[in-house]
């Protein structure tokens, strides 16, 4: 998708548990974080599948 939109991007191999931040933003991919009260304040959390 990034290529079609003309957005430069890099693939990074990172070890993570439950969630990870997207590229230095306050956006969190939390697709495997299924715990009560797990929202992290002042972030945008998404579920990618």
mmCIF file of the N, C-alpha and C atoms, coordinates in Angstrom:
data_MODEL
# 
_entry.id   MODEL 
# 
loop_
_atom_site.group_PDB 
_atom_site.id 
_atom_site.type_symbol 
_atom_site.label_atom_id 
_atom_site.label_alt_id 
_atom_site.label_comp_id 
_atom_site.label_asym_id 
_atom_site.label_entity_id 
_atom_site.label_seq_id 
_atom_site.pdbx_PDB_ins_code 
_atom_site.Cartn_x 
_atom_site.Cartn_y 
_atom_site.Cartn_z 
_atom_site.occupancy 
_atom_site.B_iso_or_equiv 
_atom_site.pdbx_formal_charge 
_atom_site.auth_seq_id 
_atom_site.auth_comp_id 
_atom_site.auth_asym_id 
_atom_site.auth_atom_id 
_atom_site.pdbx_PDB_model_num 
ATOM 1   N N  . UNK A 1 1  ? 0.820  -1.188 0.000  1.00 0.00 ? 1  UNK A N  1 
ATOM 2   C CA . UNK A 1 1  ? 0.000  0.000  0.000  1.00 0.00 ? 1  UNK A CA 1 
ATOM 3   C C  . UNK A 1 1  ? 0.865  1.253  0.000  1.00 0.00 ? 1  UNK A C  1 
ATOM 4   N N  . UNK A 1 2  ? 1.928  1.259  0.800  1.00 0.00 ? 2  UNK A N  1 
ATOM 5   C CA . UNK A 1 2  ? 2.804  2.422  0.851  1.00 0.00 ? 2  UNK A CA 1 
ATOM 6   C C  . UNK A 1 2  ? 3.377  2.771  -0.507 1.00 0.00 ? 2  UNK A C  1 
ATOM 7   N N  . UNK A 1 3  ? 3.728  1.751  -1.294 1.00 0.00 ? 3  UNK A N  1 
ATOM 8   C CA . UNK A 1 3  ? 4.264  1.994  -2.632 1.00 0.00 ? 3  UNK A CA 1 
ATOM 9   C C  . UNK A 1 3  ? 3.235  2.692  -3.518 1.00 0.00 ? 3  UNK A C  1 
ATOM 10  N N  . UNK A 1 4  ? 1.997  2.238  -3.461 1.00 0.00 ? 4  UNK A N  1 
ATOM 11  C CA . UNK A 1 4  ? 0.937  2.845  -4.272 1.00 0.00 ? 4  UNK A CA 1 
ATOM 12  C C  . UNK A 1 4  ? 0.686  4.294  -3.882 1.00 0.00 ? 4  UNK A C  1 
ATOM 13  N N  . UNK A 1 5  ? 0.868  4.611  -2.603 1.00 0.00 ? 5  UNK A N  1 
ATOM 14  C CA . UNK A 1 5  ? 0.634  5.972  -2.119 1.00 0.00 ? 5  UNK A CA 1 
ATOM 15  C C  . UNK A 1 5  ? 1.880  6.852  -2.206 1.00 0.00 ? 5  UNK A C  1 
ATOM 16  N N  . UNK A 1 6  ? 2.997  6.271  -2.636 1.00 0.00 ? 6  UNK A N  1 
ATOM 17  C CA . UNK A 1 6  ? 4.233  7.040  -2.733 1.00 0.00 ? 6  UNK A CA 1 
ATOM 18  C C  . UNK A 1 6  ? 4.864  7.332  -1.382 1.00 0.00 ? 6  UNK A C  1 
ATOM 19  N N  . UNK A 1 7  ? 4.637  6.462  -0.411 1.00 0.00 ? 7  UNK A N  1 
ATOM 20  C CA . UNK A 1 7  ? 5.175  6.645  0.937  1.00 0.00 ? 7  UNK A CA 1 
ATOM 21  C C  . UNK A 1 7  ? 6.423  5.789  1.096  1.00 0.00 ? 7  UNK A C  1 
ATOM 22  N N  . UNK A 1 8  ? 7.521  6.405  1.530  1.00 0.00 ? 8  UNK A N  1 
ATOM 23  C CA . UNK A 1 8  ? 8.730  5.644  1.828  1.00 0.00 ? 8  UNK A CA 1 
ATOM 24  C C  . UNK A 1 8  ? 8.529  4.853  3.108  1.00 0.00 ? 8  UNK A C  1 
ATOM 25  N N  . UNK A 1 9  ? 8.965  3.597  3.117  1.00 0.00 ? 9  UNK A N  1 
ATOM 26  C CA . UNK A 1 9  ? 8.824  2.776  4.311  1.00 0.00 ? 9  UNK A CA 1 
ATOM 27  C C  . UNK A 1 9  ? 9.953  1.757  4.373  1.00 0.00 ? 9  UNK A C  1 
ATOM 28  N N  . UNK A 1 10 ? 10.194 1.258  5.555  1.00 0.00 ? 10 UNK A N  1 
ATOM 29  C CA . UNK A 1 10 ? 11.196 0.223  5.797  1.00 0.00 ? 10 UNK A CA 1 
ATOM 30  C C  . UNK A 1 10 ? 10.554 -0.902 6.590  1.00 0.00 ? 10 UNK A C  1 
ATOM 31  N N  . UNK A 1 11 ? 11.009 -2.115 6.354  1.00 0.00 ? 11 UNK A N  1 
ATOM 32  C CA . UNK A 1 11 ? 10.573 -3.264 7.141  1.00 0.00 ? 11 UNK A CA 1 
ATOM 33  C C  . UNK A 1 11 ? 11.576 -3.464 8.256  1.00 0.00 ? 11 UNK A C  1 
ATOM 34  N N  . UNK A 1 12 ? 11.090 -3.577 9.495  1.00 0.00 ? 12 UNK A N  1 
ATOM 35  C CA . UNK A 1 12 ? 11.959 -3.783 10.648 1.00 0.00 ? 12 UNK A CA 1 
ATOM 36  C C  . UNK A 1 12 ? 11.594 -5.081 11.339 1.00 0.00 ? 12 UNK A C  1 
ATOM 37  N N  . UNK A 1 13 ? 12.603 -5.845 11.696 1.00 0.00 ? 13 UNK A N  1 
ATOM 38  C CA . UNK A 1 13 ? 12.391 -7.038 12.511 1.00 0.00 ? 13 UNK A CA 1 
ATOM 39  C C  . UNK A 1 13 ? 12.539 -6.624 13.967 1.00 0.00 ? 13 UNK A C  1 
ATOM 40  N N  . UNK A 1 14 ? 11.468 -6.736 14.736 1.00 0.00 ? 14 UNK A N  1 
ATOM 41  C CA . UNK A 1 14 ? 11.504 -6.368 16.148 1.00 0.00 ? 14 UNK A CA 1 
ATOM 42  C C  . UNK A 1 14 ? 10.814 -7.437 16.979 1.00 0.00 ? 14 UNK A C  1 
ATOM 43  N N  . UNK A 1 15 ? 11.385 -7.724 18.122 1.00 0.00 ? 15 UNK A N  1 
ATOM 44  C CA . UNK A 1 15 ? 10.716 -8.597 19.082 1.00 0.00 ? 15 UNK A CA 1 
ATOM 45  C C  . UNK A 1 15 ? 9.748  -7.745 19.893 1.00 0.00 ? 15 UNK A C  1 
ATOM 46  N N  . UNK A 1 16 ? 8.530  -8.215 20.071 1.00 0.00 ? 16 UNK A N  1 
ATOM 47  C CA . UNK A 1 16 ? 7.551  -7.470 20.851 1.00 0.00 ? 16 UNK A CA 1 
ATOM 48  C C  . UNK A 1 16 ? 6.607  -8.445 21.544 1.00 0.00 ? 16 UNK A C  1 
ATOM 49  N N  . UNK A 1 17 ? 5.969  -7.957 22.590 1.00 0.00 ? 17 UNK A N  1 
ATOM 50  C CA . UNK A 1 17 ? 5.020  -8.760 23.357 1.00 0.00 ? 17 UNK A CA 1 
ATOM 51  C C  . UNK A 1 17 ? 3.744  -7.938 23.543 1.00 0.00 ? 17 UNK A C  1 
ATOM 52  N N  . UNK A 1 18 ? 2.623  -8.490 23.140 1.00 0.00 ? 18 UNK A N  1 
ATOM 53  C CA . UNK A 1 18 ? 1.285  -7.895 23.295 1.00 0.00 ? 18 UNK A CA 1 
ATOM 54  C C  . UNK A 1 18 ? 0.995  -6.724 22.368 1.00 0.00 ? 18 UNK A C  1 
ATOM 55  N N  . UNK A 1 19 ? 1.920  -5.813 22.157 1.00 0.00 ? 19 UNK A N  1 
ATOM 56  C CA . UNK A 1 19 ? 1.681  -4.654 21.293 1.00 0.00 ? 19 UNK A CA 1 
ATOM 57  C C  . UNK A 1 19 ? 3.008  -4.032 20.884 1.00 0.00 ? 19 UNK A C  1 
ATOM 58  N N  . UNK A 1 20 ? 2.923  -3.151 19.861 1.00 0.00 ? 20 UNK A N  1 
ATOM 59  C CA . UNK A 1 20 ? 4.103  -2.378 19.473 1.00 0.00 ? 20 UNK A CA 1 
ATOM 60  C C  . UNK A 1 20 ? 3.652  -1.029 18.926 1.00 0.00 ? 20 UNK A C  1 
ATOM 61  N N  . UNK A 1 21 ? 4.522  -0.047 19.047 1.00 0.00 ? 21 UNK A N  1 
ATOM 62  C CA . UNK A 1 21 ? 4.255  1.294  18.529 1.00 0.00 ? 21 UNK A CA 1 
ATOM 63  C C  . UNK A 1 21 ? 4.625  1.342  17.055 1.00 0.00 ? 21 UNK A C  1 
ATOM 64  N N  . UNK A 1 22 ? 3.828  2.059  16.278 1.00 0.00 ? 22 UNK A N  1 
ATOM 65  C CA . UNK A 1 22 ? 4.113  2.227  14.862 1.00 0.00 ? 22 UNK A CA 1 
ATOM 66  C C  . UNK A 1 22 ? 5.033  3.421  14.656 1.00 0.00 ? 22 UNK A C  1 
ATOM 67  N N  . UNK A 1 23 ? 6.258  3.148  14.289 1.00 0.00 ? 23 UNK A N  1 
ATOM 68  C CA . UNK A 1 23 ? 7.236  4.139  13.856 1.00 0.00 ? 23 UNK A CA 1 
ATOM 69  C C  . UNK A 1 23 ? 7.318  5.444  14.605 1.00 0.00 ? 23 UNK A C  1 
ATOM 70  N N  . UNK A 1 24 ? 7.525  5.425  15.883 1.00 0.00 ? 24 UNK A N  1 
ATOM 71  C CA . UNK A 1 24 ? 7.732  6.661  16.631 1.00 0.00 ? 24 UNK A CA 1 
ATOM 72  C C  . UNK A 1 24 ? 6.486  7.522  16.788 1.00 0.00 ? 24 UNK A C  1 
ATOM 73  N N  . UNK A 1 25 ? 5.315  6.910  16.663 1.00 0.00 ? 25 UNK A N  1 
ATOM 74  C CA . UNK A 1 25 ? 4.057  7.641  16.830 1.00 0.00 ? 25 UNK A CA 1 
ATOM 75  C C  . UNK A 1 25 ? 3.392  7.206  18.135 1.00 0.00 ? 25 UNK A C  1 
ATOM 76  N N  . UNK A 1 26 ? 2.212  7.732  18.377 1.00 0.00 ? 26 UNK A N  1 
ATOM 77  C CA . UNK A 1 26 ? 1.430  7.264  19.523 1.00 0.00 ? 26 UNK A CA 1 
ATOM 78  C C  . UNK A 1 26 ? 0.355  6.267  19.071 1.00 0.00 ? 26 UNK A C  1 
ATOM 79  N N  . UNK A 1 27 ? 0.604  5.628  17.934 1.00 0.00 ? 27 UNK A N  1 
ATOM 80  C CA . UNK A 1 27 ? -0.291 4.600  17.408 1.00 0.00 ? 27 UNK A CA 1 
ATOM 81  C C  . UNK A 1 27 ? 0.267  3.234  17.800 1.00 0.00 ? 27 UNK A C  1 
ATOM 82  N N  . UNK A 1 28 ? -0.595 2.415  18.377 1.00 0.00 ? 28 UNK A N  1 
ATOM 83  C CA . UNK A 1 28 ? -0.185 1.096  18.858 1.00 0.00 ? 28 UNK A CA 1 
ATOM 84  C C  . UNK A 1 28 ? -0.972 0.018  18.134 1.00 0.00 ? 28 UNK A C  1 
ATOM 85  N N  . UNK A 1 29 ? -0.267 -0.978 17.619 1.00 0.00 ? 29 UNK A N  1 
ATOM 86  C CA . UNK A 1 29 ? -0.912 -2.175 17.089 1.00 0.00 ? 29 UNK A CA 1 
ATOM 87  C C  . UNK A 1 29 ? -0.984 -3.176 18.232 1.00 0.00 ? 29 UNK A C  1 
ATOM 88  N N  . UNK A 1 30 ? -2.190 -3.477 18.657 1.00 0.00 ? 30 UNK A N  1 
ATOM 89  C CA . UNK A 1 30 ? -2.393 -4.345 19.819 1.00 0.00 ? 30 UNK A CA 1 
ATOM 90  C C  . UNK A 1 30 ? -3.256 -5.553 19.465 1.00 0.00 ? 30 UNK A C  1 
ATOM 91  N N  . UNK A 1 31 ? -2.991 -6.152 18.318 1.00 0.00 ? 31 UNK A N  1 
ATOM 92  C CA . UNK A 1 31 ? -3.836 -7.243 17.831 1.00 0.00 ? 31 UNK A CA 1 
ATOM 93  C C  . UNK A 1 31 ? -3.890 -8.445 18.758 1.00 0.00 ? 31 UNK A C  1 
ATOM 94  N N  . UNK A 1 32 ? -2.861 -8.651 19.555 1.00 0.00 ? 32 UNK A N  1 
ATOM 95  C CA . UNK A 1 32 ? -2.866 -9.822 20.441 1.00 0.00 ? 32 UNK A CA 1 
ATOM 96  C C  . UNK A 1 32 ? -3.053 -9.448 21.909 1.00 0.00 ? 32 UNK A C  1 
ATOM 97  N N  . UNK A 1 33 ? -3.350 -8.194 22.175 1.00 0.00 ? 33 UNK A N  1 
ATOM 98  C CA . UNK A 1 33 ? -3.531 -7.728 23.556 1.00 0.00 ? 33 UNK A CA 1 
ATOM 99  C C  . UNK A 1 33 ? -5.011 -7.804 23.921 1.00 0.00 ? 33 UNK A C  1 
ATOM 100 N N  . UNK A 1 34 ? -5.426 -8.926 24.476 1.00 0.00 ? 34 UNK A N  1 
ATOM 101 C CA . UNK A 1 34 ? -6.824 -9.142 24.831 1.00 0.00 ? 34 UNK A CA 1 
ATOM 102 C C  . UNK A 1 34 ? -6.959 -9.243 26.343 1.00 0.00 ? 34 UNK A C  1 
ATOM 103 N N  . UNK A 1 35 ? -6.667 -8.143 27.028 1.00 0.00 ? 35 UNK A N  1 
ATOM 104 C CA . UNK A 1 35 ? -6.766 -8.112 28.487 1.00 0.00 ? 35 UNK A CA 1 
ATOM 105 C C  . UNK A 1 35 ? -7.649 -6.944 28.911 1.00 0.00 ? 35 UNK A C  1 
ATOM 106 N N  . UNK A 1 36 ? -8.391 -7.135 29.970 1.00 0.00 ? 36 UNK A N  1 
ATOM 107 C CA . UNK A 1 36 ? -9.245 -6.082 30.499 1.00 0.00 ? 36 UNK A CA 1 
ATOM 108 C C  . UNK A 1 36 ? -8.403 -4.891 30.941 1.00 0.00 ? 36 UNK A C  1 
ATOM 109 N N  . UNK A 1 37 ? -8.914 -3.679 30.688 1.00 0.00 ? 37 UNK A N  1 
ATOM 110 C CA . UNK A 1 37 ? -8.263 -2.423 31.096 1.00 0.00 ? 37 UNK A CA 1 
ATOM 111 C C  . UNK A 1 37 ? -6.849 -2.277 30.545 1.00 0.00 ? 37 UNK A C  1 
ATOM 112 N N  . UNK A 1 38 ? -6.645 -2.675 29.306 1.00 0.00 ? 38 UNK A N  1 
ATOM 113 C CA . UNK A 1 38 ? -5.304 -2.624 28.729 1.00 0.00 ? 38 UNK A CA 1 
ATOM 114 C C  . UNK A 1 38 ? -5.047 -1.376 27.885 1.00 0.00 ? 38 UNK A C  1 
ATOM 115 N N  . UNK A 1 39 ? -6.024 -0.466 27.788 1.00 0.00 ? 39 UNK A N  1 
ATOM 116 C CA . UNK A 1 39 ? -5.816 0.754  27.012 1.00 0.00 ? 39 UNK A CA 1 
ATOM 117 C C  . UNK A 1 39 ? -4.669 1.564  27.600 1.00 0.00 ? 39 UNK A C  1 
ATOM 118 N N  . UNK A 1 40 ? -3.811 2.070  26.735 1.00 0.00 ? 40 UNK A N  1 
ATOM 119 C CA . UNK A 1 40 ? -2.695 2.914  27.151 1.00 0.00 ? 40 UNK A CA 1 
ATOM 120 C C  . UNK A 1 40 ? -3.100 4.358  26.874 1.00 0.00 ? 40 UNK A C  1 
ATOM 121 N N  . UNK A 1 41 ? -3.217 5.195  27.904 1.00 0.00 ? 41 UNK A N  1 
ATOM 122 C CA . UNK A 1 41 ? -3.696 6.568  27.736 1.00 0.00 ? 41 UNK A CA 1 
ATOM 123 C C  . UNK A 1 41 ? -2.887 7.362  26.704 1.00 0.00 ? 41 UNK A C  1 
ATOM 124 N N  . UNK A 1 42 ? -3.583 8.274  26.045 1.00 0.00 ? 42 UNK A N  1 
ATOM 125 C CA . UNK A 1 42 ? -2.989 9.176  25.052 1.00 0.00 ? 42 UNK A CA 1 
ATOM 126 C C  . UNK A 1 42 ? -2.420 8.450  23.841 1.00 0.00 ? 42 UNK A C  1 
ATOM 127 N N  . UNK A 1 43 ? -3.015 7.314  23.492 1.00 0.00 ? 43 UNK A N  1 
ATOM 128 C CA . UNK A 1 43 ? -2.600 6.586  22.296 1.00 0.00 ? 43 UNK A CA 1 
ATOM 129 C C  . UNK A 1 43 ? -3.817 6.272  21.445 1.00 0.00 ? 43 UNK A C  1 
ATOM 130 N N  . UNK A 1 44 ? -3.537 5.886  20.218 1.00 0.00 ? 44 UNK A N  1 
ATOM 131 C CA . UNK A 1 44 ? -4.551 5.340  19.327 1.00 0.00 ? 44 UNK A CA 1 
ATOM 132 C C  . UNK A 1 44 ? -4.201 3.869  19.161 1.00 0.00 ? 44 UNK A C  1 
ATOM 133 N N  . UNK A 1 45 ? -5.071 3.001  19.641 1.00 0.00 ? 45 UNK A N  1 
ATOM 134 C CA . UNK A 1 45 ? -4.795 1.568  19.576 1.00 0.00 ? 45 UNK A CA 1 
ATOM 135 C C  . UNK A 1 45 ? -5.630 0.942  18.466 1.00 0.00 ? 45 UNK A C  1 
ATOM 136 N N  . UNK A 1 46 ? -4.983 0.096  17.672 1.00 0.00 ? 46 UNK A N  1 
ATOM 137 C CA . UNK A 1 46 ? -5.691 -0.593 16.596 1.00 0.00 ? 46 UNK A CA 1 
ATOM 138 C C  . UNK A 1 46 ? -5.441 -2.091 16.701 1.00 0.00 ? 46 UNK A C  1 
ATOM 139 N N  . UNK A 1 47 ? -6.272 -2.836 16.004 1.00 0.00 ? 47 UNK A N  1 
ATOM 140 C CA . UNK A 1 47 ? -6.137 -4.287 15.949 1.00 0.00 ? 47 UNK A CA 1 
ATOM 141 C C  . UNK A 1 47 ? -5.885 -4.673 14.501 1.00 0.00 ? 47 UNK A C  1 
ATOM 142 N N  . UNK A 1 48 ? -4.690 -5.120 14.189 1.00 0.00 ? 48 UNK A N  1 
ATOM 143 C CA . UNK A 1 48 ? -4.393 -5.548 12.819 1.00 0.00 ? 48 UNK A CA 1 
ATOM 144 C C  . UNK A 1 48 ? -4.495 -7.061 12.724 1.00 0.00 ? 48 UNK A C  1 
ATOM 145 N N  . UNK A 1 49 ? -5.033 -7.515 11.618 1.00 0.00 ? 49 UNK A N  1 
ATOM 146 C CA . UNK A 1 49 ? -5.164 -8.958 11.400 1.00 0.00 ? 49 UNK A CA 1 
ATOM 147 C C  . UNK A 1 49 ? -4.717 -9.280 10.005 1.00 0.00 ? 49 UNK A C  1 
# 
